[in-house]
Amino acid sequence: NDNALNELKNQLTSTSEKTQLQAIAQLSEAGEAGLELLQGFLLERRQAEPTVASGKAYQVLYNAEVSNTREFLQSHFPGGFVPLDGDGAIAFRDVQTHLAALEFQEADRLSMQILCQLAGEAAQERKWLYFTDVDRIPSDALQTLDRLWRIYSEGKFGFSVQREIWLGVGKNWDKMWPKIGWKEGNNWTRYPNGFTWDLSAPKGHLPLSNQLRGVRVIERLLSHPAWE
Ligand code: UYC
């Protein structure tokens, strides 16, 4: 009813991210009226910095499979919710599309591909990063990838999220791995099927960084000047 919808609409503007996310989840199940409120929410935030709440609202609408909603997104956000332009914009847009569609495995693969491309010719050919390559990756590229991962994951995924956890365990990798679901006891989580490719994953689970050649790559990624 109208009262309940109005209450949810108010909750969308809450300063608590959790309250916002709860309201979005309920609106996503409130039929066309709920979707319309979410559309209004996105329009009001079109010029603002994308947030976990606005990213979630976009994701819900993107996956709603309602033709009005599809037309709305197409006319107001034809290039995706986060405006991406400049060098390599197409690759970032691909990542955004998969994240919006909750296709986290493909988004993960493409993210690592972008990092290799930005890290120089050697890394691009090798298709994996050597730790000294990481410093060549521009901060704004890392920040863009991180923002995309965060806003389409309810704030769960992204390098900056991993960095907070890592700092929280005193940079101790042995404590880090089980926390983010990369190791259980003595067993490494197996790529790809051991990993959890949805939002039920633990905080910091994605994006992945292969540990086959040691921790120095992720160490450089999480200590990059981009996060200062
Ligand atoms: N893999 O185990 N991983 C691969 C992870 C390890 C291994 C790719 C993450 C431990 C091999 C990604 C973890 C290990 C390959 C990840 C993990 C291991 C491979 C694809 C938990 C054995 C085949 C991209 C830390 C004990 C490729 C890529 C190869 C692939 C990610 C084995 C994203 C987060 C130590 C044999 N693993 N990886 O890098 O190079 O190839 O042979 O971390």
Residues whose N, C-alpha, C, O or C-beta is under 5 A from the ligand:
A	BS01	UYC	W182 W188 T189 R190 Y191 L208 S209 N210 Q211 L212
